[in-house]
């Protein structure tokens, strides 16, 4: 054993979100990108946490995400994501309108 951890919490704790000239850490206990943004005080709009309404839609400029519960039901255009129900695979850069 080399002492290197492969625990997903260790990986997640090193991820970040760049938005509005601010960098937000993604903490291991946060379930989705929206929770990370809210915890950091970044103003976001949302009505649900299940990907149905699409109000929280933002533009993904760089990085990779995934939807752990499957693709959202709300419309998502090219380069758009729903932070209420997605998780970052890598550090990401987003734009909030």
Secondary structure, DSSP 8 states (H G I E B T S, - for coil): --S----HHHHHTT-EEEETTEEEE--TT--SHHHHHHHTT-----S-SSSSS-TTEEEEEES-EE-TT-S-SS---TTEEETTS-EESS-EEEE--
